[in-house]
Amino acid sequence: MRNLILFLLIFILNTNIYIDYSYGLESFNLSPIELDYNFYDLNNFISTDTLKYSYCQYRAYLENLNYELKDNREFKNASLEDILTNLDSIPNDIALKVKMNASHALNYEYFFKSLSPEKTFIKGNLLKEINKSFSSFDNFKSEFKKLALDSKATWIFLAKNSQDKLYLTTSKEISCPIIYKHQIVLCLNIDEELYSNKSKLVDNFFSFVNWQEANKNFNKKNK
């Protein structure tokens, strides 16, 4: 069944035919980010079809979110970060759906931006803080991999708390560090339905990390 869904979503993406949620997009302007690379540019890390499927899922979460918020004009100019850090303001009847769709959509945005087909290098304040928080960069990678392999989660994050300290965490369903006003630095999708060999996935991930983007995330002020 999942393969059929994957095929249909890829077909939709390739033919540029989408379900029309234009009224939602007009109201809230939560439109998908454009990738800085082509789907096939990351073929040595993630297959083209898997990346297309992930992007289709991301679009679906955004479209669902626009639909859920269509009658709530007070959120018209809200970003995903604004929504997730102000969930108490969401009407109770849609709060869970909004949290789920906004979390997944934002996680996907950080995931896509965490990747680069071009080789980048970690340096500066982020490297210093990783060495401080995890003893060394190699130890950070080891802890990242161990947590990913030991977890049944969908997402793994390198995040920064309100005291600007780095930590690793995972999320299985509808959570995101932004909800707790923490900043995502790196994000990797480790969904076992998509990636059967998580060990290889994590090892390859560090060859495709966009460290420039990660450093930019690290230097952001928490919400």
N, C-alpha and C positions, 0 to 999 in steps of 0.2 A: 504493500500500500504506500509506504513512504517513497519508494522508487517512482511510483506513478505520480505522486504529488510533486516530486522533484522534477520529473519530466514536464509536467504541465506548467510549473512555475518558470522553468527555464524557457519553455516555448513562449510563454507570455512575455518574458523579459526580452527575448530575441526579436519578437515581432512588435514590441513596443505597444502592446494592447494591455491596458490596465483597467481594473474596475474603477468606475467614475465616482470618486469621492471629492469632486472639485469644490462642492459647497463647504466641505470641512477644511480643505486646504486654503480656500479663500478666507475663511473665518479666522483660522489660527496660524496659517503660514508655517505649519510643521511639515516641511517638505524634505525629502531625502537629501543627504549630503552627496556631492559628486566625488567619486574616487579620484585620486591623483595617479592612478595606474589602471591598466586594463586587467580584466579578469585573468587572462592567460599569463600575465607577467609574473604571477606567483605560483606557477605550475609546479615548481620544484619544492614548494611548501604545501600548498593546498590546490587540489585539482580545480580546473576551471569550472566544472559543473558544481562542485561543492561550494565554491565561492559565489557563484551565481545564485545557488539555492539560498545561501545565507543572506545575500543582498535582497532577494525576494521576501524572505522572512522579515527582514528589517523594514522593508516598505509596508508590509502587511501590518506590522505593529503600529507604525505611524498612522496608517489609514484608519485602523481601528480606534486609535486614540483621538484622531480628529472627529470621527463619528461619535464617540462617547461624549465629547465636549461640545458638540454642535449647538446644544441649547444653553450653554453656559458662557455667555458673552464676556463675563468678567475675566475669563482666561484667554481672551483673544490674542494678546501680545505676549503670552507666557512662553518661555523656552522650556525644553525638557527638564533642565536643571531647576527652573523656577517651579515647575509642577511637582517635581520629586522632593523639593525642600519645603513645600507648602501643602503636603497631602491633607493636613487637618482642615484645609479650606475647601476640599473637594466634597461635593454632596455624597452622602452615605450610600445612595443607591448605585453610584458608579465608581466609588472610591477604589474598590479592589481591582476592577477592570482597568482603571486609569493607572494605578500603581503597576500592574503587570505589564501593560503595553508600553508605558513610559520607561520602565526599568529596562526591559529588553531592547527597546529602541535605542536608548542612550548607551547601553552596554555595547550594542553593535556599532554605534558610531565611534566609540573609543577603540573597539577592536579593529575596525577598518583603518582608523588613523594610526593605530599602533604598528601597522605593517608598511614595509617599503621594499620594492624590488631592487633598490640600490643599496649598496653597503653603507651603513652609517656606524658611528662609533660613539660610545658613551664617554662623557667627560664632564668636567666642571662640577657644579654643586651636587648634581644628582649622583655622580660617581662617588663623591666624598660621603654623601649621606648613606648610600648603599653600603659602602665599606664600614661606616660607623654602625649601621643598624644590623648588618649581617656578617660582620667581621672581615669579609672580603667579597669581591664580585663573584668569584667561583663558588663560594659558600651560598651566596644569594641564589645563584642558578640551581644549586643542589637542593636548597630548601623549596624553591619554586617548583621544581620537578617532583619532589617527594610529595608535596601537598596536592599537586595535580593528579598524581597516580593513586594516592590514597583516598581521594575524594570521588564521590559520585555526582559532583556538581556539574553545572552547565558552564559556569564562568569561573575564572581565577583572575585575581587582581593584585597588582602592586598598588597600594594606596597610601595616602598621607593623611594622618589624623589632624585634629584641631591644634595639636602642639607641634605640627610639622614633622612628626616622626613617621617613618615608613613602616609598613607592615604588609603581610600577605593575608589574603582572605579569599573565600570562595562563595559562590551563590548558586543554589540549585534552581530556584524557580523565579520569584518575583522580587528580588532585592538588588540593591545597588549601593555602593559606598556613599554616593551623592545624597541618598535619603538621610544619612546621618551627618550630612554636611562635611563629609570627608572628600578628598580629591582623588580621583582615579589618575594614576600615573601610567600604568600599562594594563591592558586587558586582553585575555585570550579565551576564546571559546573552546571548551574541552568536552563538548557534548558527545557522549559515547555512541549516540545514534549516527553521528556524522564521522567520528574519528575512532576507529577501532584500535589503532596503535597510538595511544596517548604518549608513550615514551618517545617515539620517533617524532610525534607532533611537537612536543616541548623542546626536544633537542634542536629541531629545525627552526623553531620559532625564533631563537636567539640569533639566527643568521639573517632574519628578515625583519627584525625590530627597527622601527623608525625612532632612533634615539633622540633625534632633534625634536620630534613631537613629544616624546616622553619627558625630555628636559623642560619643554614648554609647559607641559601639564604640571610638573613638579613645582615650577615657579609661579603657578597660579595661586591666588589667594582662595582659601576655602570659602564656600558659600556661607 
